[in-house]
Amino acid sequence: QQQVKQSPQSLIVQKGGISIINCAYENTAFDYFPWYQQFPGKGPALLIAIRPDVSEKKEGRFTISFNKSAKQFSLHIMDSQPGDSATYFCAASKIGSWGKLQFGAGTQVVVTP
Amino acid sequence: EADIYQTPRYLVIGTGKKITLECSQTMGHDKMYWYQQDPGMELHLIHYSYGVNSTEKGDLSSESTVSRIRTEHFPLTLESARPSHTSQYLCASSGVYGTEAFFGQGTRLTVV
């Protein structure tokens, strides 16, 4: 049973546009929600992460929005660039077990010039 | 430079062979993990370790085994490889107080 559901499976966005990826979870014990970026042939790399005590976190062009009551969180990529073309995974884990991640299925993002 | 290394990057091997995938980290992390990732799919935790001589199975059942004799080293072994073991195996580590899991580049295993 997939504990973190991610959508869409893929998206195409023009350079300068906004990419939005959504995730939902069921387990209320989760308290750490990272997003990982993976390029072909590489391992995932942490992009940005949020804890449930805040509703939004921004780092550069990347923003996480978190809705605790709805058990949903999303990644917004502003001013998307061709270099952002990658697969993005949302994940969740419990306090004290932050490396034991439950991953979403991934979203392949393609940014066209 | 602190990092996490996996070898080999690619491995094609025949059915029935014994294989060991290597993972080493130079960050002094106590926690290490193995994830399995099929092409275009999510990662699933198959093994983890919170320190030397400590290993546990993850959420996804796996026929592989692991050992943790040294803090920096966390190898994964398949005693008898089968085509169903064909996948990408990713090693990761995290520190005592850190939340971030650092991933290696992975080993893409093909069993023919």
Chai-1 contact restraints between the chains, C-beta under 6 A:
chainA,res_idxA,chainB,res_idxB,connection_type,confidence,min_distance_angstrom,max_distance_angstrom,comment,restraint_id
A,Y32,B,T99,contact,1.0,0.0,6.0,A-B,restraint_1
A,K42,B,Q105,contact,1.0,0.0,6.0,A-B,restraint_2
A,G43,B,L90,contact,1.0,0.0,6.0,A-B,restraint_3
A,G43,B,F103,contact,1.0,0.0,6.0,A-B,restraint_4
A,G43,B,G104,contact,1.0,0.0,6.0,A-B,restraint_5
A,G43,B,Q105,contact,1.0,0.0,6.0,A-B,restraint_6
A,G43,B,G106,contact,1.0,0.0,6.0,A-B,restraint_7
A,P44,B,F103,contact,1.0,0.0,6.0,A-B,restraint_8
A,L46,B,E100,contact,1.0,0.0,6.0,A-B,restraint_9
A,W98,B,T99,contact,1.0,0.0,6.0,A-B,restraint_10
A,G99,B,K31,contact,1.0,0.0,6.0,A-B,restraint_11
A,G99,B,Y33,contact,1.0,0.0,6.0,A-B,restraint_12
A,G99,B,S94,contact,1.0,0.0,6.0,A-B,restraint_13
A,G99,B,A101,contact,1.0,0.0,6.0,A-B,restraint_14
A,K100,B,L45,contact,1.0,0.0,6.0,A-B,restraint_15
A,F103,B,E42,contact,1.0,0.0,6.0,A-B,restraint_16
A,F103,B,L43,contact,1.0,0.0,6.0,A-B,restraint_17
A,A105,B,E42,contact,1.0,0.0,6.0,A-B,restraint_18
A,G106,B,E42,contact,1.0,0.0,6.0,A-B,restraint_19
